[in-house]
Amino acid sequence: MLVVVVFSLLAAQCLGRVVQTQVEADLQDRSLFCTPESQPNPIASTYPDLITGTINGTLAVLPIPLEQARQIVSPYAILTAAIQKQLPGFPADKYPAYVQAVMDHDVQAGGITIPDFSRISIEYPFIDLLSDNHTSFRYVSDQTLSATNPLALAGSAAYGIHVHAATFDPACNAYALTPPKPQQRPSAAATTHLDAYIVPNATLPHLPNIGRPAFTTSFQTADGGAAYPLSFWSNVTNQPQFSVPAMGCNVQVRLFNSSVTAAPFEPVAVRGAVWAADPLFPGGAGWEGVEGTGNTAQPVLRQVFETGKFDITVLVRGAASDYASRVPAGVAVAQVDFSSHAQLVAALRGNEVVIVFTRFLPGHDLDIKQLALVDAAIAAGVPFFVPSEWAPDTAGANGASPARIGASLPTNPVLAPKRVVHNYLLNRAAEGKIAFAVVYCGVLLEPAMRAGVLPFDFRQRLARLPDGGIHPFSATSMRTLGKAVVGLLAAPDAVRNSFVHVADGVTTCRDVLRAVEEETGQRWRTEVLALGEEREVARRSIREGAFSPREFMMYIRTPFFGGDQVWKEVDNARLGIGEADTVDLREEARRVARLLGGAAKI
């Protein structure tokens, strides 16, 4: 949602500390000023002793698991009753974090105007800071902010926020809608985007945008209207902000003012996508639309659809209309309550195969969702089920024989949800109720590099190599995974009730790095990431009750890069994948490097 608000920072005692010491030195360089198309500050003369200005940009809800939100804002409680009052029907197990991608314009205080600046942050409303079970506050931990504005950087830091100096694209226009490009269809929606690139050295703010942005936001106007009412945005905007309670300057209030948000500045409903790297969101995460989606399903769906051989229905939790732009035309989309057995059965009836792609993170209930789907598939008479694996072997099927299990990992809470699902399928298949196939593809290079599982920092040209990057592993491209799914759907009996392993080949993290260096035209710095030490830190944290995306990521790298994931037998042929169909992994690494912004600058 595009929103224009007026804000007032009600902490004048901070002004002298921040402004008086910075203004003469920092504002002589007029190049620090942006010239956006934004309305002037309408209340500066009304409140001359306060810091005032206008905030213009995009606000969008990022639904995250409620338990994950509680971990992020700990030790504070979340006022769930207040959430339900503002958003009746919002899922009880979710929490409405939201992204704020904005420009602060015409900021004034005491007769001084500071340069405009951009910032992006994820904010956490409805926090019970006072422990009164009533008053809502808004928590902000990390924020990217224009490196060209040292005054704003110091001001945000004074509120206790962890501020990351950044360059932005576009440099000073967080909200303007860009018409469709000539090559787009005339009906294409206008778009707006704002990306933030953290600057390694804040004393050099004019560095070009290099590597992968730490924040990306991209939105289109939504014909179907706003998903969240203006009353909600007014409420969360007006909640006082806090960061580090120990700081003296830590209460910030923004006032949503309807007189300022009138035409031509009225809010515009939008839908889009957001990516935030760690630590801007713990562990890093991406969202599309109003419901978060995984990174694997869409390209596979596209490949399956393009064969023209299958009738496809996509089951989603959000409104089906929200997914219209994200699935090929001709693919049916059905909204389903995954907690309703009756709805699932009705949605699955008449289908021949269920294939699951769902997010694998703490709090996302991968096992609960899939067990419900298995039971519903059996009740609906669906004969075949493919669970959400698409990763290293979690079952010990690699190299297994009828008498002996293959290489596997000790029981742990990270892999437990997947083991629950395939064990359940084994039992139901033995009873003759349903057939299944589990597809292991080792490391999918593109999702692994996108999500930071393979921690390559394109901005700093820094590769953190698990155990030095020496362990080999089987790896697969998205294209080959799509071919595997097409082959499975075409001949499911060829892999009936089995665990199959596909791959384009075997590589190491060092080999991937060499390909990335070739593509970027630079030697990268390297660090060794000790898997055993990282795993032990995660294990201790989980035993103490802390199981967040951080612990998940630290644990998950061992099955990916610990040396046990080279397939003893590759089942490509069983899925119709010939030798000529596979992808060269070095070329795949180079392609992903280009995709993530790693191409050499000329």
TORTI-354656 format. One record per residue (C-alpha): x, y, z; residue number from 1. Coordinates in Angstrom, 2 decimals, padded with zeros to 5 digits. Each point is the difference from the previous one (the first is absolute). Last residue first. Example, Ala and Ser with C-alpha at 12.3 -4.5 7.8 and 13.67 -1.06 7.14 Angstrom:
BEGIN
- 013.67_-001.06_007.14_2
- -001.37_-003.44_000.66_1
***
This chain:
BEGIN
- 032.92_-002.29_-016.90_602
- -001.54_-001.60_003.09_601
- 000.34_-003.79_000.12_600
- -003.24_-001.91_000.50_599
- -001.00_-000.76_003.59_598
- -003.47_001.43_000.11_597
- -001.76_-003.07_001.31_596
- -001.09_-001.16_-003.46_595
- 003.49_000.33_-001.42_594
- 001.38_-002.13_002.83_593
- -002.84_-002.50_-000.55_592
- 001.01_-000.35_-003.65_591
- 003.66_-000.46_000.94_590
- -000.92_-002.73_002.47_589
- -002.13_-001.71_-002.66_588
- 002.88_000.22_-002.47_587
- 002.25_-001.70_002.55_586
- -002.71_-002.59_000.62_585
- -000.27_-001.00_-003.66_584
- -003.70_-000.79_-000.45_583
- -001.54_-003.41_-000.71_582
- -002.25_-000.83_-002.94_581
- 002.73_-001.50_-002.19_580
- 000.61_-002.74_002.57_579
- -003.67_-000.93_-000.11_578
- -002.72_000.92_002.48_577
- -003.11_-002.18_-000.34_576
- -000.67_-000.36_003.71_575
- 001.43_-003.52_000.28_574
- 002.97_001.26_-002.02_573
- 000.84_002.66_002.58_572
- 000.16_-002.54_002.83_571
- 003.59_000.67_001.09_570
- 001.64_-002.70_002.09_569
- 002.53_000.52_002.78_568
- -001.13_003.62_000.22_567
- 002.52_002.36_001.56_566
- -001.67_001.49_003.07_565
- 002.07_-001.15_002.96_564
- 002.77_002.64_-000.18_563
- -001.23_002.60_002.48_562
- -001.27_002.50_-002.59_561
- -003.78_-000.33_-000.13_560
- -000.61_-002.31_002.94_559
- 002.34_002.16_002.11_558
- -001.35_003.35_-001.22_557
- -003.42_-000.69_001.55_556
- 001.10_000.42_003.61_555
- 001.26_003.58_-000.21_554
- -002.95_000.99_-002.17_553
- -002.54_-001.42_002.44_552
- 001.71_001.62_002.97_551
- -000.30_003.41_-001.70_550
- -003.52_-000.70_-001.32_549
- -001.08_-000.27_003.66_548
- 000.06_-002.83_002.51_547
- 000.94_001.43_003.40_546
- -001.24_-002.34_002.75_545
- 003.24_-000.71_001.85_544
- 000.45_-003.28_-001.86_543
- -000.40_001.95_-003.24_542
- 002.76_002.41_001.00_541
- 002.35_-002.85_000.90_540
- -000.60_-001.76_-003.32_539
- 000.47_003.22_-001.97_538
- 003.37_000.69_001.62_537
- 000.99_-003.63_-000.62_536
- -000.97_000.21_-003.69_535
- 002.10_003.13_-000.49_534
- 003.01_-001.61_001.66_533
- -000.33_-003.15_-002.10_532
- -000.59_001.94_-003.21_531
- 003.09_002.17_000.35_530
- -000.53_002.86_-002.46_529
- 003.34_000.84_-001.57_528
- 000.29_003.53_-001.39_527
- 000.72_001.06_-003.54_526
- 000.73_003.26_-001.83_525
- -001.01_-000.03_-003.62_524
- 002.23_000.36_-003.05_523
- -001.78_002.06_-002.60_522
- -001.40_-000.31_-003.52_521
- -003.51_-000.50_001.32_520
- -000.70_-002.99_-002.24_519
- 003.41_-001.60_000.46_518
- -000.22_000.59_003.74_517
- -003.42_-001.69_000.06_516
- 001.39_-003.03_-001.83_515
- 002.89_-000.23_002.46_514
- -002.42_000.33_002.91_513
- -002.14_-002.88_-001.26_512
- 003.09_-002.18_-000.25_511
- 000.98_000.96_003.55_510
- -003.51_-000.81_001.24_509
- 000.42_-003.46_-001.48_508
- -001.52_-001.72_-003.04_507
- -001.78_-003.18_-001.06_506
- -002.35_-000.33_-002.95_505
- -003.28_001.12_-001.51_504
- -001.85_-001.83_002.73_503
- -002.96_-002.26_000.78_502
- -000.50_-002.43_002.87_501
- -003.14_-002.08_000.45_500
- -001.67_-001.30_003.17_499
- -002.56_-002.62_-000.94_498
- -003.66_-000.93_000.31_497
- -000.61_000.17_-003.77_496
- 002.93_001.37_-001.99_495
- -000.80_-001.45_-003.43_494
- -003.69_-000.12_000.95_493
- -000.09_003.80_-000.09_492
- 000.60_000.13_-003.77_491
- -000.91_003.42_-001.46_490
- -000.29_001.69_003.37_489
- 003.44_-001.24_001.04_488
- 001.57_001.09_-003.27_487
- -001.48_003.50_000.30_486
- 001.29_000.21_003.57_485
- 003.47_-001.07_-001.08_484
- 000.01_002.47_-002.90_483
- -000.80_002.80_002.44_482
- 002.85_-001.12_002.24_481
- 002.28_000.10_-003.03_480
- -000.93_003.60_-000.75_479
- 000.34_001.04_003.64_478
- 003.58_-001.23_-000.07_477
- 001.17_-002.95_002.07_476
- 002.91_-000.74_002.31_475
- 001.65_-003.09_001.44_474
- 002.55_000.86_002.66_473
- 003.78_000.02_000.38_472
- 001.65_001.21_003.21_471
- 002.89_002.45_-000.45_470
- -001.74_003.33_000.57_469
- 002.23_001.04_002.91_468
- -002.13_-001.82_002.55_467
- -003.00_001.96_-001.33_466
- 001.47_002.82_-002.14_465
- -000.95_003.56_000.92_464
- 000.41_001.81_-003.31_463
- 000.57_003.77_000.02_462
- -000.33_002.29_-003.00_461
- -001.37_002.68_002.35_460
- -003.27_000.53_-001.86_459
- -000.12_-003.49_-001.49_458
- 000.06_-001.61_003.45_457
- 000.14_-003.77_-000.59_456
- -001.44_-001.99_002.90_455
- -001.21_-003.29_-001.51_454
- -003.09_-000.25_002.19_453
- -000.23_003.74_-000.68_452
- -003.54_-000.11_-001.36_451
- 000.85_001.03_-003.56_450
- 003.09_-002.20_-000.17_449
- -001.86_-003.11_001.14_448
- -003.03_000.86_-002.16_447
- 002.21_000.23_-003.13_446
- 002.27_-002.95_000.70_445
- -002.64_-002.61_000.78_444
- 002.12_-002.19_002.26_443
- -000.87_-003.68_000.05_442
- -002.91_-000.75_-002.32_441
- -001.95_-002.48_002.13_440
- -003.44_-000.97_-001.30_439
- -002.29_-002.02_002.28_438
- -002.57_-002.13_-001.83_437
- -003.38_-001.10_001.28_436
- -002.81_-002.53_-000.23_435
- -003.24_000.15_001.99_434
- -002.25_-002.18_002.18_433
- 001.69_-003.34_-000.62_432
- 000.80_-000.52_003.68_431
- 003.72_000.00_-000.82_430
- -000.57_003.33_-001.78_429
- -001.56_001.46_003.15_428
- 003.00_-001.09_002.07_427
- 002.63_001.26_-002.43_426
- -001.92_003.27_-000.34_425
- 000.10_000.55_003.76_424
- 003.74_-000.69_000.02_423
- 000.41_002.50_-002.85_422
- -001.86_002.68_001.92_421
- 001.56_-000.46_003.43_420
- 003.47_-000.07_-001.57_419
- -000.65_003.38_-001.60_418
- -001.12_001.52_003.31_417
- 002.99_-001.51_001.88_416
- 002.69_001.58_-002.18_415
- 000.43_003.12_002.14_414
- -000.93_-001.64_003.30_413
- 002.91_-002.46_-000.11_412
- 000.47_-003.75_-000.43_411
- 003.53_-000.73_-001.11_410
- 000.79_000.30_-003.71_409
- -000.10_-002.54_-002.80_408
- 002.23_-002.02_-002.28_407
- -001.89_-003.06_-001.20_406
- -002.11_-002.45_001.98_405
- 000.87_-003.69_-000.19_404
- -001.63_-003.33_-000.89_403
- -002.19_000.88_-002.98_402
- 002.80_002.32_-001.15_401
- 000.54_003.70_000.62_400
- 002.49_002.07_-001.99_399
- -002.00_003.19_000.43_398
- -003.24_-001.04_001.72_397
- 001.13_001.35_003.37_396
- -003.31_001.81_000.36_395
- 001.04_003.68_-000.01_394
- 001.60_-000.01_-003.46_393
- 000.97_003.53_-001.02_392
- -002.67_002.35_-001.42_391
- -003.23_000.05_-002.01_390
- -001.97_-001.51_002.93_389
- -003.64_001.16_-000.05_388
- -002.03_-003.18_-000.31_387
- -001.04_-001.74_-003.24_386
- -003.35_-001.85_000.33_385
- -001.74_-002.46_-002.34_384
- -003.43_-001.71_-000.13_383
- -002.32_002.91_000.84_382
- -003.19_-001.62_001.31_381
- -001.29_003.07_001.83_380
- 000.35_-001.65_003.42_379
- 003.57_-001.05_-000.80_378
- 000.86_003.48_-001.27_377
- -001.54_001.55_003.13_376
- 002.11_-002.20_002.27_375
- 003.14_000.82_-001.99_374
- -000.84_003.72_-000.02_373
- -000.51_000.07_003.77_372
- 003.31_-001.81_000.45_371
- 001.55_002.62_-002.29_370
- -001.23_003.00_001.94_369
- 001.01_-001.45_003.38_368
- 003.48_-000.97_-001.22_367
- 000.89_003.32_-001.62_366
- -001.32_001.90_003.01_365
- 001.39_003.41_-001.06_364
- 001.28_000.87_003.49_363
- 003.61_-000.89_-000.71_362
- 000.72_000.08_-003.73_361
- -000.72_-002.23_-003.00_360
- -002.42_001.96_-002.19_359
- -002.35_-002.12_-002.05_358
- 000.12_-001.72_-003.36_357
- -002.29_-003.03_-000.03_356
- -000.96_-002.17_-002.97_355
- -003.39_-001.75_000.11_354
- -000.67_-002.40_-002.88_353
- -003.10_-001.41_-001.70_352
- -002.57_002.72_000.68_351
- -003.76_-000.57_000.11_350
- -000.40_000.97_003.66_349
- 002.84_002.19_001.25_348
- -001.97_003.21_000.67_347
- -002.93_-001.82_001.62_346
- 002.32_-002.02_002.22_345
- 001.92_003.13_001.03_344
- -003.19_001.86_000.85_343
- -001.32_-002.90_002.09_342
- 003.28_-000.40_001.88_341
- -000.02_003.66_000.99_340
- 003.32_001.16_001.52_339
- 001.39_000.67_-003.47_338
- -002.75_002.54_-000.64_337
- -000.03_-000.02_-003.78_336
- 000.08_002.64_-002.74_335
- 000.01_-001.62_-003.43_334
- 002.10_001.07_-002.99_333
- -000.55_-001.54_-003.44_332
- 002.87_000.22_-002.47_331
- -001.13_001.31_-003.38_330
- 001.98_003.21_000.15_329
- 003.34_-000.83_001.59_328
- 000.27_000.59_003.74_327
- 001.36_003.07_001.77_326
- -002.18_002.79_-001.39_325
- -003.24_-001.70_001.02_324
- 001.32_-000.89_003.44_323
- -001.77_002.70_002.02_322
- -003.26_-000.86_-001.74_321
- 000.01_-003.41_001.69_320
- -000.30_001.67_003.40_319
- 002.59_-001.35_002.39_318
- 000.58_-003.58_001.14_317
- 000.93_-001.43_-003.39_316
- -000.71_-003.21_-001.92_315
- 001.25_000.03_-003.60_314
- -002.05_-002.01_-002.49_313
- 001.67_-001.45_-003.09_312
- -001.35_-001.84_-003.04_311
- 003.01_-001.69_-001.57_310
- 001.51_-000.62_-003.42_309
- 000.51_003.54_-001.30_308
- 003.74_-000.34_000.58_307
- 000.09_003.68_000.96_306
- -001.97_-000.68_003.18_305
- 002.64_-002.32_001.44_304
- 002.77_002.50_-000.74_303
- -001.94_002.90_001.51_302
- -000.85_-001.95_003.13_301
- 003.69_-000.84_000.45_300
- 000.94_003.69_-000.32_299
- -002.71_000.94_002.55_298
- 000.49_-002.71_002.61_297
- 003.61_000.52_001.04_296
- 000.25_003.39_001.71_295
- -002.74_-000.52_002.58_294
- -003.02_002.21_000.54_293
- -000.95_002.58_002.64_292
- -003.67_001.05_-000.09_291
- -000.92_003.62_-000.62_290
- 001.75_000.09_-003.35_289
- 003.47_-001.48_-000.17_288
- 002.28_-000.28_003.03_287
- 003.71_-000.65_000.40_286
- 002.11_-000.82_003.02_285
- 003.39_000.54_001.63_284
- 001.13_-001.94_003.08_283
- -001.42_002.61_002.35_282
- -001.38_002.91_-002.06_281
- 002.21_003.04_-000.51_280
- 002.72_-002.21_001.48_279
- -000.15_-001.95_-002.38_278
- -001.23_000.88_-003.47_277
- -003.45_001.38_-000.81_276
- -001.96_-000.78_-003.17_275
- -003.39_001.52_-000.79_274
- -002.55_-000.68_-002.73_273
- -003.11_001.69_-001.31_272
- -003.55_001.18_000.50_271
- -001.20_003.59_-000.04_270
- -002.98_002.10_001.11_269
- 000.57_003.73_-000.49_268
- -000.16_002.48_002.87_267
- -001.14_003.59_-000.73_266
- 002.64_002.56_-000.94_265
- -001.90_001.75_-002.80_264
- -002.38_-000.14_001.75_263
- -000.20_-000.32_003.80_262
- 002.73_-001.59_002.12_261
- 000.98_003.31_001.57_260
- -003.42_000.71_001.46_259
- -000.18_-003.63_001.15_258
- 002.98_000.39_002.32_257
- 001.73_-003.14_001.21_256
- 002.17_001.28_002.82_255
- 003.41_-001.51_000.56_254
- 001.31_-000.27_003.54_253
- 003.56_-000.82_001.03_252
- 001.01_-001.03_003.50_251
- 003.62_-001.07_000.45_250
- 002.17_002.93_000.93_249
- 001.22_-001.08_003.43_248
- 001.29_-003.35_-001.23_247
- -000.42_-002.93_002.39_246
- -003.29_-000.90_-001.67_245
- 001.78_-000.84_-003.28_244
- -002.46_000.36_-002.87_243
- -003.28_001.77_000.56_242
- -002.72_001.40_-002.24_241
- -003.24_001.51_001.25_240
- -003.07_-001.45_-001.77_239
- -001.47_002.58_-002.37_238
- 001.17_-001.79_-003.13_237
- -001.42_-003.29_001.27_236
- -003.46_001.50_000.53_235
- -000.13_002.10_-003.17_234
- 001.09_-003.01_-002.05_233
- -002.76_-002.10_001.57_232
- -002.62_002.71_-000.51_231
- 001.08_000.22_-003.63_230
- -001.31_-003.52_-000.48_229
- 002.20_-002.95_-001.00_228
- -000.19_-001.94_-003.28_227
- -000.56_003.22_-001.94_226
- -001.90_-000.07_-003.26_225
- -000.38_-002.67_-002.66_224
- 001.87_001.94_-002.69_223
- 003.25_-000.14_001.93_222
- 002.72_002.44_-001.06_221
- 003.30_-001.78_-000.28_220
- 002.75_-000.35_002.58_219
- 003.70_-000.83_000.22_218
- 002.08_000.12_003.16_217
- 003.59_-001.15_000.38_216
- 002.13_000.20_003.13_215
- 003.61_-001.12_000.47_214
- 000.64_000.58_-003.69_213
- 002.21_-002.55_-001.78_212
- 003.35_001.11_-001.20_211
- 000.96_003.57_-000.70_210
- -001.93_003.27_000.08_209
- 002.68_002.54_-000.82_208
- 002.03_001.57_002.82_207
- -001.13_003.55_000.69_206
- -000.27_-000.50_003.74_205
- 003.72_-000.46_000.56_204
- 000.30_000.79_003.72_203
- -002.67_-002.65_000.63_202
- 002.41_-002.76_-000.99_201
- -001.69_-003.28_-000.96_200
- -003.06_001.85_-001.37_199
- -003.19_-002.06_000.37_198
- -001.90_-000.14_-003.28_197
- -003.70_000.89_000.30_196
- -002.60_-000.58_-002.72_195
- -003.19_001.99_-000.58_194
- -002.64_-000.94_-002.54_193
- -003.18_001.36_-001.53_192
- -002.06_-001.56_-002.74_191
- -002.81_000.93_-002.37_190
- -002.21_-002.94_-000.91_189
- 000.26_-001.65_-003.39_188
- -003.07_000.65_-002.15_187
- 002.05_001.28_-002.93_186
- 002.05_-003.25_-000.11_185
- 003.64_000.61_000.84_184
- 002.67_000.69_-002.63_183
- -000.62_003.75_000.18_182
- 000.54_000.05_003.79_181
- -003.03_000.27_002.26_180
- -000.33_003.36_001.82_179
- 002.23_000.62_003.04_178
- -001.80_000.87_003.22_177
- 001.86_002.46_002.21_176
- 000.42_-001.12_003.63_175
- 003.57_-000.33_001.15_174
- 001.46_002.80_-002.09_173
- 003.41_001.16_001.13_172
- 002.76_-002.29_-001.24_171
- -002.10_-002.49_-001.91_170
- 001.67_-002.29_000.92_169
- 001.44_000.66_003.42_168
- 003.44_000.25_001.57_167
- 000.36_-001.22_003.53_166
- 001.15_000.81_003.53_165
- -001.28_-002.73_002.31_164
- -001.65_001.31_003.18_163
- -000.52_-002.23_003.04_162
- -002.77_002.08_001.58_161
- 000.55_001.34_003.51_160
- -001.83_003.26_-000.57_159
- 003.31_001.83_-000.15_158
- 000.96_-002.29_-002.88_157
- -002.86_001.47_-001.99_156
- 001.30_003.52_000.58_155
- 003.59_-000.91_-000.79_154
- -000.98_-001.49_-003.35_153
- -002.30_002.95_-000.70_152
- 002.87_002.44_000.57_151
- 002.44_-002.14_-001.98_150
- -002.23_000.27_-003.10_149
- 001.75_-001.37_-003.08_148
- 000.00_-003.52_001.48_147
- -003.77_-000.06_-000.46_146
- -001.66_-002.28_002.55_145
- -000.34_-003.77_000.49_144
- -001.75_-000.94_003.24_143
- 000.32_-002.55_002.76_142
- -001.89_-000.50_003.29_141
- -003.37_001.72_-000.24_140
- -002.80_-000.65_002.52_139
- -003.44_001.65_-000.18_138
- -001.96_000.63_003.19_137
- -003.56_-000.98_000.87_136
- -001.58_000.89_003.36_135
- -002.35_-002.63_001.47_134
- 001.49_-002.98_001.80_133
- 001.64_002.42_002.47_132
- 003.49_-001.45_-000.42_131
- 001.25_003.46_-001.05_130
- 001.73_-001.25_-003.17_129
- -002.96_-002.17_-001.04_128
- 000.88_-000.16_-003.71_127
- -002.80_000.46_-002.54_126
- 002.32_000.91_-002.90_125
- 003.24_-001.61_-001.30_124
- 001.84_001.96_-002.67_123
- 002.12_-001.13_-002.93_122
- 002.21_002.80_-001.25_121
- 000.80_001.98_-003.11_120
- 001.40_003.52_-000.15_119
- 000.40_002.86_-002.44_118
- 001.31_003.47_000.81_117
- -000.90_003.63_-000.64_116
- 002.60_002.52_001.04_115
- -000.40_001.90_003.27_114
- -001.97_003.20_000.47_113
- 000.85_002.24_002.97_112
- -002.41_002.58_001.42_111
- -000.12_-001.72_003.37_110
- -000.94_-003.32_-001.56_109
- -000.73_-000.97_-003.59_108
- -000.26_-003.14_-002.13_107
- -001.07_000.90_-003.53_106
- -000.37_-003.63_-001.07_105
- 000.57_-003.38_001.65_104
- -000.10_-002.61_-002.77_103
- -001.58_-003.38_000.55_102
- 000.15_-003.78_-000.02_101
- -001.84_-001.11_003.16_100
- -000.41_-003.75_000.26_99
- -002.62_-001.52_002.25_98
- -000.28_-002.61_002.70_97
- -003.57_-001.25_000.14_96
- 000.19_-003.15_002.17_95
- -001.32_-003.44_-000.86_94
- -001.38_-002.91_002.06_93
- -003.38_001.71_000.50_92
- -000.42_000.56_-003.72_91
- -001.43_003.52_-000.58_90
- -003.78_-000.38_000.17_89
- -000.61_003.36_001.62_88
- 002.98_002.28_-000.68_87
- -000.04_002.96_002.40_86
- -001.79_-001.83_002.81_85
- 001.88_-003.21_-000.78_84
- 003.32_001.80_000.32_83
- -001.07_001.64_003.26_82
- -000.92_-003.41_001.43_81
- 003.45_-001.29_-000.99_80
- 001.77_002.62_002.11_79
- 003.54_-001.36_-000.38_78
- 002.17_-000.43_003.10_77
- 003.47_001.47_000.44_76
- 003.10_-002.03_000.87_75
- 000.21_-000.79_-002.92_74
- -000.90_001.95_-003.16_73
- 001.61_-002.42_-002.48_72
- -000.92_-003.15_001.92_71
- -003.62_001.08_000.27_70
- -000.04_000.73_-003.74_69
- 001.21_-003.54_-000.70_68
- -002.80_-001.38_002.14_67
- -002.56_002.09_-001.89_66
- 001.16_-001.38_-003.33_65
- 000.63_002.81_-002.49_64
- -002.42_002.02_-002.12_63
- 001.87_002.88_-001.68_62
- -002.42_002.93_-000.22_61
- 000.90_002.75_-002.45_60
- 000.81_003.69_000.40_59
- 001.28_001.95_-002.98_58
- 001.38_003.49_-000.33_57
- -000.28_003.59_001.13_56
- 000.83_001.29_003.46_55
- -000.51_003.71_000.54_54
- 001.86_002.24_002.41_53
- 000.30_001.00_003.63_52
- 002.71_000.18_002.66_51
- -001.47_002.07_002.82_50
- 000.70_003.59_001.03_49
- -001.82_001.60_-002.93_48
- -003.22_-001.99_000.49_47
- -002.63_002.00_-001.91_46
- 002.57_001.53_-002.34_45
- 001.28_-003.42_-001.04_44
- -003.53_-001.37_-000.46_43
- -000.52_-000.19_-003.78_42
- 003.41_-001.46_-000.97_41
- 000.14_000.36_-003.76_40
- -001.68_-002.45_-002.39_39
- 002.24_-002.46_-001.78_38
- 001.48_-000.24_-003.47_37
- 003.54_-000.73_001.11_36
- 002.99_002.34_-000.18_35
- 002.74_-001.63_002.06_34
- 002.48_002.01_002.09_33
- 003.42_-001.41_000.90_32
- 001.50_001.75_-003.02_31
- -000.40_003.25_001.98_30
- 003.16_-000.80_001.94_29
- -000.13_002.55_002.82_28
- -002.43_-002.24_001.84_27
- 002.42_-002.26_001.83_26
- 002.37_002.25_001.88_25
- -002.41_002.73_001.06_24
- -002.85_-002.41_000.79_23
- 001.71_-002.67_002.03_22
- 000.60_001.18_003.54_21
- -003.20_002.02_000.37_20
- -002.21_-002.61_-001.61_19
- 000.57_-003.16_001.99_18
- 000.47_001.00_003.62_17
- -002.10_003.10_-000.35_16
- -002.91_-001.88_-001.51_15
- -000.10_-002.89_002.44_14
- -001.78_002.04_002.69_13
- -002.69_000.70_-002.58_12
- -001.36_-003.50_000.31_11
- -003.41_000.03_-001.60_10
- 001.07_-000.79_-003.54_9
- -002.93_001.28_-002.02_8
- -001.15_-001.77_-003.09_7
- -002.27_000.74_-002.90_6
- -001.21_-002.89_-002.06_5
- -000.28_-000.98_-003.65_4
- -000.92_-003.60_-000.68_3
- 000.52_-002.39_-002.87_2
- -001.32_-003.43_000.94_1
***
